[in-house]
Amino acid sequence: MVRRDVHAVYLASRDPRIPWYAKCVAVLVAAYALSPIDLIPDFIPVIGYLDDLIILPLGILLVIRLVPPGLMDEHRATAEKHGGLPKNWVAAVIIIFLWVTGIAFLAWFFSKRIGGNDVS
């Protein structure tokens, strides 16, 4: 059911009949859901599965509420018929970039805190 809804959200993100604000949310949810890399890696205890159990279903629910019901039903039927989901490598690159940027920022921040601000 979630797999079908993710595919339906992906299809809705590409539909010109969908309002722009719903399309923006749908693009973000579809990109995150179809990315081969998680924002929070699963090997991190407990919170590693939060994206799969909380963030993704809430994103899907938001898109379902924003997309007109008739159109969402149409995309669900199409998703049911076609099955498979494509992987989104662009989203993977964005998530890797966010991780690297976050780690670099934390390294810079802590190096300033630990190193102090001694100016001689």
Phi and psi in degrees as GROMACS dihedral restraints (atoms count N, CA, C in turn):
[ dihedral_restraints ]
;  ai    aj    ak    al  type     phi  dphi    fc
    3     4     5     6     1   -64.7    20    10
    4     5     6     7     1   -41.0    20    10
    6     7     8     9     1   -60.1    20    10
    7     8     9    10     1   -42.9    20    10
    9    10    11    12     1   -64.4    20    10
   10    11    12    13     1   -42.8    20    10
   12    13    14    15     1   -67.1    20    10
   13    14    15    16     1   -36.4    20    10
   15    16    17    18     1   -62.4    20    10
   16    17    18    19     1   -43.7    20    10
   18    19    20    21     1   -64.9    20    10
   19    20    21    22     1   -39.6    20    10
   21    22    23    24     1   -64.7    20    10
   22    23    24    25     1   -38.8    20    10
   24    25    26    27     1   -64.0    20    10
   25    26    27    28     1   -41.9    20    10
   27    28    29    30     1   -58.9    20    10
   28    29    30    31     1   -45.7    20    10
   30    31    32    33     1   -65.0    20    10
   31    32    33    34     1   -39.7    20    10
   33    34    35    36     1   -64.3    20    10
   34    35    36    37     1   -33.8    20    10
   36    37    38    39     1   -65.7    20    10
   37    38    39    40     1   -18.8    20    10
   39    40    41    42     1  -105.1    20    10
   40    41    42    43     1     1.3    20    10
   42    43    44    45     1   -88.2    20    10
   43    44    45    46     1   123.2    20    10
   45    46    47    48     1   -69.5    20    10
   46    47    48    49     1   -13.7    20    10
   48    49    50    51     1   -81.7    20    10
   49    50    51    52     1    -9.4    20    10
   51    52    53    54     1   -83.2    20    10
   52    53    54    55     1   137.8    20    10
   54    55    56    57     1   -58.7    20    10
   55    56    57    58     1   149.6    20    10
   57    58    59    60     1   -58.9    20    10
   58    59    60    61     1   -39.2    20    10
   60    61    62    63     1   -68.7    20    10
   61    62    63    64     1   -36.6    20    10
   63    64    65    66     1   -69.9    20    10
   64    65    66    67     1   -36.2    20    10
   66    67    68    69     1   -65.9    20    10
   67    68    69    70     1   -39.1    20    10
   69    70    71    72     1   -61.5    20    10
   70    71    72    73     1   -46.7    20    10
   72    73    74    75     1   -65.2    20    10
   73    74    75    76     1   -41.2    20    10
   75    76    77    78     1   -62.6    20    10
   76    77    78    79     1   -39.9    20    10
   78    79    80    81     1   -62.6    20    10
   79    80    81    82     1   -45.9    20    10
   81    82    83    84     1   -63.4    20    10
   82    83    84    85     1   -45.5    20    10
   84    85    86    87     1   -66.1    20    10
   85    86    87    88     1   -44.5    20    10
   87    88    89    90     1   -64.3    20    10
   88    89    90    91     1   -42.7    20    10
   90    91    92    93     1   -62.8    20    10
   91    92    93    94     1   -42.2    20    10
   93    94    95    96     1   -67.4    20    10
   94    95    96    97     1   -43.7    20    10
   96    97    98    99     1   -67.4    20    10
   97    98    99   100     1   -35.7    20    10
   99   100   101   102     1   -91.5    20    10
  100   101   102   103     1    -5.0    20    10
  102   103   104   105     1   -69.0    20    10
  103   104   105   106     1   137.1    20    10
  105   106   107   108     1   -74.6    20    10
  106   107   108   109     1    -5.8    20    10
  108   109   110   111     1  -120.0    20    10
  109   110   111   112     1   131.8    20    10
  111   112   113   114     1   -82.3    20    10
  112   113   114   115     1   148.3    20    10
  114   115   116   117     1   -64.9    20    10
  115   116   117   118     1   -41.4    20    10
  117   118   119   120     1  -111.5    20    10
  118   119   120   121     1   109.5    20    10
  120   121   122   123     1   -58.1    20    10
  121   122   123   124     1   142.8    20    10
  123   124   125   126     1   -67.4    20    10
  124   125   126   127     1   -19.4    20    10
  126   127   128   129     1   -75.4    20    10
  127   128   129   130     1   -10.3    20    10
  129   130   131   132     1   -77.8    20    10
  130   131   132   133     1   120.8    20    10
  132   133   134   135     1   -56.1    20    10
  133   134   135   136     1   139.6    20    10
  135   136   137   138     1    63.1    20    10
  136   137   138   139     1   -65.1    20    10
  138   139   140   141     1   -70.6    20    10
  139   140   141   142     1   -15.0    20    10
  141   142   143   144     1   -64.2    20    10
  142   143   144   145     1   -25.9    20    10
  144   145   146   147     1   -99.1    20    10
  145   146   147   148     1    -0.5    20    10
  147   148   149   150     1   -60.6    20    10
  148   149   150   151     1   -39.2    20    10
  150   151   152   153     1   -64.1    20    10
  151   152   153   154     1   -38.0    20    10
  153   154   155   156     1   -73.9    20    10
  154   155   156   157     1   -32.6    20    10
  156   157   158   159     1   -96.5    20    10
  157   158   159   160     1   -25.3    20    10
  159   160   161   162     1  -123.0    20    10
  160   161   162   163     1   -56.4    20    10
  162   163   164   165     1   -63.1    20    10
  163   164   165   166     1   -49.2    20    10
  165   166   167   168     1   -64.4    20    10
  166   167   168   169     1   -49.2    20    10
  168   169   170   171     1   -61.3    20    10
  169   170   171   172     1   -36.3    20    10
  171   172   173   174     1   -66.1    20    10
  172   173   174   175     1   -38.7    20    10
  174   175   176   177     1   -64.1    20    10
  175   176   177   178     1   -42.6    20    10
  177   178   179   180     1   -63.5    20    10
  178   179   180   181     1   -44.1    20    10
  180   181   182   183     1   -60.5    20    10
  181   182   183   184     1   -40.8    20    10
  183   184   185   186     1   -62.2    20    10
  184   185   186   187     1   -44.8    20    10
  186   187   188   189     1   -63.7    20    10
  187   188   189   190     1   -42.5    20    10
  189   190   191   192     1   -60.0    20    10
  190   191   192   193     1   -37.7    20    10
  192   193   194   195     1   -73.1    20    10
  193   194   195   196     1   -29.7    20    10
  195   196   197   198     1   -83.2    20    10
  196   197   198   199     1   -28.9    20    10
  198   199   200   201     1   -84.6    20    10
  199   200   201   202     1   135.3    20    10
  201   202   203   204     1   -54.4    20    10
  202   203   204   205     1   135.8    20    10
  204   205   206   207     1   -54.0    20    10
  205   206   207   208     1   -41.5    20    10
  207   208   209   210     1   -62.1    20    10
  208   209   210   211     1   -40.2    20    10
  210   211   212   213     1   -69.4    20    10
  211   212   213   214     1   -39.3    20    10
  213   214   215   216     1   -65.1    20    10
  214   215   216   217     1   -38.9    20    10
  216   217   218   219     1   -63.1    20    10
  217   218   219   220     1   -38.8    20    10
  219   220   221   222     1   -62.8    20    10
  220   221   222   223     1   -44.0    20    10
  222   223   224   225     1   -70.2    20    10
  223   224   225   226     1   -32.9    20    10
  225   226   227   228     1   -64.5    20    10
  226   227   228   229     1   -42.2    20    10
  228   229   230   231     1   -63.8    20    10
  229   230   231   232     1   -42.1    20    10
  231   232   233   234     1   -64.1    20    10
  232   233   234   235     1   -42.3    20    10
  234   235   236   237     1   -64.0    20    10
  235   236   237   238     1   -39.9    20    10
  237   238   239   240     1   -62.0    20    10
  238   239   240   241     1   -40.0    20    10
  240   241   242   243     1   -70.5    20    10
  241   242   243   244     1   -40.4    20    10
  243   244   245   246     1   -89.5    20    10
  244   245   246   247     1   -28.6    20    10
  246   247   248   249     1    79.7    20    10
  247   248   249   250     1  -110.3    20    10
  249   250   251   252     1   -40.0    20    10
  250   251   252   253     1   151.6    20    10
  252   253   254   255     1  -110.9    20    10
  253   254   255   256     1   135.5    20    10
  255   256   257   258     1   -77.8    20    10
  256   257   258   259     1   153.4    20    10
  258   259   260   261     1   -87.5    20    10
  259   260   261   262     1   145.9    20    10
  261   262   263   264     1  -111.1    20    10
  262   263   264   265     1    98.4    20    10
  264   265   266   267     1   -74.8    20    10
  265   266   267   268     1   -25.9    20    10
  267   268   269   270     1   -63.9    20    10
  268   269   270   271     1   -45.0    20    10
  270   271   272   273     1   -62.0    20    10
  271   272   273   274     1   -37.1    20    10
  273   274   275   276     1   -62.1    20    10
  274   275   276   277     1   -42.9    20    10
  276   277   278   279     1   -64.3    20    10
  277   278   279   280     1   -40.8    20    10
  279   280   281   282     1   -63.6    20    10
  280   281   282   283     1   -43.7    20    10
  282   283   284   285     1   -66.0    20    10
  283   284   285   286     1   -40.6    20    10
  285   286   287   288     1   -61.6    20    10
  286   287   288   289     1   -43.1    20    10
  288   289   290   291     1   -59.6    20    10
  289   290   291   292     1   -44.4    20    10
  291   292   293   294     1   -62.1    20    10
  292   293   294   295     1   -41.7    20    10
  294   295   296   297     1   -63.3    20    10
  295   296   297   298     1   -47.9    20    10
  297   298   299   300     1   -63.4    20    10
  298   299   300   301     1   -42.8    20    10
  300   301   302   303     1   -63.2    20    10
  301   302   303   304     1   -43.7    20    10
  303   304   305   306     1   -63.0    20    10
  304   305   306   307     1   -43.1    20    10
  306   307   308   309     1   -66.2    20    10
  307   308   309   310     1   -41.6    20    10
  309   310   311   312     1   -63.5    20    10
  310   311   312   313     1   -41.3    20    10
  312   313   314   315     1   -63.2    20    10
  313   314   315   316     1   -45.3    20    10
  315   316   317   318     1   -62.7    20    10
  316   317   318   319     1   -40.9    20    10
  318   319   320   321     1   -62.4    20    10
  319   320   321   322     1   -44.8    20    10
  321   322   323   324     1   -62.7    20    10
  322   323   324   325     1   -46.5    20    10
  324   325   326   327     1   -59.9    20    10
  325   326   327   328     1   -48.7    20    10
  327   328   329   330     1   -72.0    20    10
  328   329   330   331     1   -29.6    20    10
  330   331   332   333     1   -67.5    20    10
  331   332   333   334     1   -34.8    20    10
  333   334   335   336     1   -69.9    20    10
  334   335   336   337     1   -40.2    20    10
  336   337   338   339     1   -69.3    20    10
  337   338   339   340     1   -44.6    20    10
  339   340   341   342     1   -76.0    20    10
  340   341   342   343     1   -42.6    20    10
  342   343   344   345     1   -71.2    20    10
  343   344   345   346     1   -22.9    20    10
  345   346   347   348     1    79.2    20    10
  346   347   348   349     1   178.6    20    10
  348   349   350   351     1  -115.9    20    10
  349   350   351   352     1    40.7    20    10
  351   352   353   354     1   -70.2    20    10
  352   353   354   355     1   120.3    20    10
  354   355   356   357     1  -118.0    20    10
  355   356   357   358     1   115.9    20    10
